[in-house]
């Protein structure tokens, strides 16, 4: 049996959840935690779909498994929901693997996470272990994984209680000046720096209307100078880029349905060093591809306008309407 605890965060997508759970079942996990957010009041289909998801975990298992569930009756949303789930998980375990219901793993993902969780368990420089690679075959370093600032790394991932205890959902411990210093420390290009500054302005304001938790998690890790381990071979396929997704609606997004590949045996890096080149590649091709190439050229006036407004601390339109 697989001894590393696993958390499944789910909601109202029974077909996605079934596919992911079937892969997890092959590992016969000894400890399994399942969190489900509650149905939304404004969505008539949620009650039925949430019930179908819960039914999956009422089915009998053919191995010895400690299954714990946390099913909500009210909806917390995409921000507080996962944050609540992960907090609950680490109230019970010291380290573990975390899936959402659209994270389809390669079989090597489990051994990869278990091995790195043990190797870096007491190394406070390492924040988490990501499962997704967006390098399109580019080898970073001479090991099985490299070290990153972490963005987009939490689609099928693993971490420790010691890391999650640093999580600050509201970012109350990070003021604007510290935030800018952290962004400039972790990212090398002006486009990256401006992108993350704008992201965190919104996060500090209302967390994208309480729909995010991962941005806060990354920033919480940056505050403590931590790095994430990201594989050179992709180990997670995101199957959630469809009409049922919340943040992942485009089926043709470059991060959708990326092929997974084996990574065992694992070769360790000799040094823990941030690979800014690798992170810029992810930014350019997956996080903000619209800012580069022809589409980026067409956006130059828009980007210039934003920078002038930022420099002058100007809010809203340049033209003030007179309301009489």
C-alpha positions in Angstrom: 0.0 0.0 0.0 1.0 3.6 -0.6 1.8 5.2 2.8 1.9 8.9 2.0 -1.4 10.6 2.9 -3.5 11.9 0.1 -6.0 14.8 0.0 -8.7 15.0 -2.7 -10.4 18.4 -3.1 -13.6 18.1 -5.0 -16.9 19.8 -5.8 -19.4 19.1 -8.5 -17.7 17.3 -11.3 -18.3 13.5 -10.9 -16.8 12.5 -14.2 -13.6 14.3 -13.6 -13.5 13.0 -10.0 -14.0 9.5 -11.2 -11.1 9.5 -13.6 -8.7 11.0 -11.0 -9.9 8.7 -8.2 -9.4 5.6 -10.4 -5.7 6.5 -10.8 -5.4 7.1 -7.1 -7.0 3.7 -6.3 -4.3 1.9 -8.3 -1.8 3.0 -5.6 -4.0 1.7 -2.7 -3.4 4.6 -0.4 -3.4 3.8 3.3 -4.6 7.3 4.3 -7.1 9.2 2.1 -8.8 12.5 2.9 -11.7 13.8 0.8 -13.0 17.4 1.1 -16.0 18.6 -0.9 -17.3 22.1 -1.1 -21.0 22.6 -0.8 -23.5 23.4 -3.5 -24.0 27.0 -4.5 -27.4 28.6 -3.7 -27.7 30.1 -7.2 -26.9 26.9 -9.1 -29.8 24.3 -9.3 -27.5 21.6 -10.7 -25.0 21.6 -7.9 -27.1 19.6 -5.4 -27.4 16.7 -7.8 -23.8 16.8 -9.0 -22.4 17.1 -5.5 -24.4 14.1 -4.5 -23.0 12.1 -7.4 -19.5 13.0 -6.3 -20.2 11.9 -2.7 -21.5 8.6 -4.0 -18.1 7.8 -5.4 -16.6 7.7 -1.9 -19.4 5.5 -0.6 -18.3 2.7 -2.8 -16.4 -0.1 -1.1 -12.6 -0.2 -1.3 -10.7 -3.5 -1.8 -7.7 -2.6 0.4 -7.2 -1.3 4.0 -7.7 2.4 3.8 -8.4 5.0 6.5 -10.9 7.2 4.6 -11.8 10.6 6.2 -14.4 12.9 4.6 -15.2 16.6 5.1 -18.4 17.4 3.2 -19.8 20.9 3.4 -23.4 21.9 3.0 -22.7 25.5 2.1 -20.4 26.7 -0.6 -17.1 28.4 0.4 -15.9 29.0 -3.2 -12.6 28.5 -5.0 -10.6 30.5 -2.5 -11.7 29.6 1.0 -12.8 26.1 0.0 -9.4 24.7 -0.9 -7.7 26.7 1.8 -10.1 25.1 4.4 -9.5 21.7 2.9 -5.7 21.9 3.1 -5.8 23.3 6.6 -8.0 20.4 7.7 -5.6 18.0 6.0 -2.6 19.3 7.9 -4.4 19.3 11.2 -4.2 15.5 10.7 -0.9 14.8 8.9 2.7 16.1 8.7 3.1 15.8 5.0 1.1 14.7 2.0 -0.1 14.8 -1.6 -2.9 17.2 -2.7 -5.2 16.7 -5.7 -8.0 18.7 -7.1 -10.6 16.9 -9.1 -9.1 17.8 -12.5 -5.5 16.7 -11.8 -4.9 13.4 -13.5 -1.6 11.9 -12.4 1.0 9.7 -14.0 1.8 6.6 -11.9 5.3 7.9 -11.2 3.9 11.0 -9.6 3.2 9.2 -6.4 6.7 7.7 -5.9 8.2 11.1 -6.9 6.3 13.0 -4.3 6.8 10.4 -1.6 10.6 10.3 -2.2 11.0 14.1 -2.2 8.7 14.6 0.8 11.1 12.5 2.8 14.3 13.9 1.4 13.3 17.6 2.0 11.2 17.0 5.0 13.5 19.1 7.3 14.8 21.5 4.7 13.0 24.8 5.2 14.3 26.1 1.9 11.8 23.9 0.0 8.2 25.0 0.0 6.4 22.3 -2.0 6.8 19.7 -4.7 5.0 20.4 -8.0 3.7 17.8 -10.4 3.3 19.9 -13.6 6.0 20.7 -16.0 5.5 23.4 -18.6 9.0 23.3 -20.2 7.9 21.5 -23.4 10.8 19.1 -23.2 13.4 21.7 -22.2 15.7 20.1 -19.7 16.5 22.4 -16.7 19.7 21.4 -15.1 21.0 17.9 -15.0 18.5 16.5 -12.5 15.0 15.2 -12.5 13.6 18.5 -11.2 14.7 22.1 -10.8 13.8 24.9 -8.3 11.2 27.5 -9.0 9.3 30.4 -7.5 6.3 28.0 -7.8 3.5 29.7 -9.9 1.3 27.1 -11.6 3.0 24.4 -9.6 0.0 23.5 -7.4 -1.9 21.4 -9.9 -1.3 18.1 -8.3 1.4 18.7 -5.7 2.8 17.8 -2.3 4.0 19.7 0.8 4.4 19.6 4.5 2.6 21.0 7.5 5.6 23.2 8.2 5.0 25.0 4.9 1.2 25.3 5.2 1.6 26.8 8.6 3.1 29.9 6.9 0.0 30.4 4.7 -1.6 33.8 5.0 -4.9 33.8 3.1 -5.4 37.6 3.6 -1.7 38.5 3.1 -2.0 40.6 6.2 1.6 40.0 7.0 2.9 41.3 3.7 2.7 45.0 3.1 3.0 46.6 -0.4 6.7 47.5 0.0 7.6 44.0 1.0 5.5 42.5 -1.8 7.4 44.5 -4.4 10.7 43.5 -2.9 9.7 39.8 -3.1 8.5 40.0 -6.7 11.7 41.7 -7.8 13.7 39.0 -5.9 12.0 36.1 -7.6 11.5 37.4 -11.1 14.0 38.8 -13.6 12.0 40.4 -16.4 10.1 43.7 -16.3 7.0 42.0 -17.9 7.0 39.4 -15.1 7.4 42.0 -12.4 4.6 44.2 -13.7 2.4 41.1 -14.1 2.8 40.0 -10.6 2.5 43.5 -9.2 -0.9 43.8 -10.8 -2.0 40.3 -9.7 -1.2 41.1 -6.1 -3.0 44.4 -6.2 -6.1 42.5 -6.9 -5.3 39.7 -4.4 -4.8 42.2 -1.6 -8.0 44.0 -2.5 -10.5 41.1 -2.6 -8.6 37.9 -3.6 -10.4 38.0 -7.0 -13.7 38.1 -5.2 -12.5 35.3 -2.9 -11.8 32.9 -5.7 -8.1 32.3 -5.2 -5.8 30.8 -2.6 -2.7 29.8 -4.6 -1.4 33.4 -5.2 -1.5 33.9 -1.4 0.3 30.6 -0.9 3.1 31.4 -3.3 3.6 34.8 -1.7 3.6 33.3 1.8 6.4 31.0 0.6 8.4 33.9 -0.9 8.3 35.8 2.3 10.4 33.0 3.9 12.8 32.7 0.9 11.5 29.3 -0.1 11.6 27.5 -3.5 9.4 24.8 -5.1 10.7 21.6 -6.7 9.3 21.3 -10.2 9.8 18.2 -12.4 11.5 18.2 -15.8 9.0 15.6 -16.9 5.3 16.4 -16.7 3.5 14.2 -14.2 0.0 15.8 -14.1 -2.5 16.3 -16.8 -5.1 19.0 -16.2 -8.4 17.6 -17.6 -10.5 20.5 -16.3 -10.2 22.9 -19.2 -13.8 22.7 -20.3 -17.2 24.3 -19.8 -17.4 22.9 -16.2 -14.3 24.7 -15.1 -14.2 28.0 -13.1 -10.7 29.3 -14.0 -10.0 26.8 -16.8 -12.6 27.4 -19.5 -10.4 27.2 -22.7 -10.0 23.7 -24.1 -7.2 25.0 -26.3 -5.2 26.6 -23.5 -1.6 25.4 -23.7 -1.8 24.0 -20.2 -4.7 21.7 -21.0 -4.2 18.0 -21.3 -0.4 18.0 -21.5 1.0 14.5 -22.0 2.6 12.9 -18.9 5.9 11.0 -18.9 7.8 8.8 -16.4 10.4 10.3 -14.1 11.6 7.3 -12.0 14.4 6.8 -11.1 14.9 10.3 -9.6 18.2 12.2 -9.9 18.7 14.9 -7.4 20.1 18.4 -8.1 23.5 19.2 -6.4 22.4 22.7 -5.5 19.2 24.5 -4.5 19.2 27.5 -6.8 16.2 29.4 -8.3 16.0 28.8 -12.1 14.7 32.2 -13.2 15.2 31.2 -16.9 12.8 28.3 -16.4 10.2 30.4 -14.7 10.4 33.0 -17.4 9.7 30.3 -20.0 6.6 29.3 -18.1 5.5 32.9 -17.8 6.0 33.6 -21.5 4.3 30.4 -22.8 1.7 29.6 -20.2 1.0 32.3 -17.7 0.9 35.4 -20.0 1.5 34.3 -23.6 -0.8 37.2 -24.8 2.0 39.6 -23.7 4.5 38.3 -26.3 4.7 37.9 -30.0 2.2 39.6 -32.3 -0.5 39.7 -29.6 2.0 41.4 -27.3 2.9 43.9 -30.0 -0.8 44.8 -30.4 -1.1 45.3 -26.7 1.8 47.8 -26.5 -0.5 50.9 -26.2 -2.5 49.3 -23.5 0.6 48.2 -21.5 2.1 51.7 -21.9 -1.0 53.3 -20.7 -1.1 51.1 -17.6 2.5 51.9 -16.8 2.0 55.6 -17.1 -1.1 55.3 -14.8 1.0 53.3 -12.3 3.8 55.9 -12.4 1.4 58.8 -11.8 -0.8 56.8 -9.4 -3.7 57.6 -11.6 -6.9 55.5 -11.2 -9.6 54.9 -13.9 -10.1 56.8 -17.1 -8.0 59.8 -18.2 -11.2 61.6 -19.2 -13.4 62.8 -16.3 -17.1 62.9 -17.1 -19.1 65.8 -15.7 -22.3 64.6 -14.1 -24.8 67.4 -14.1 
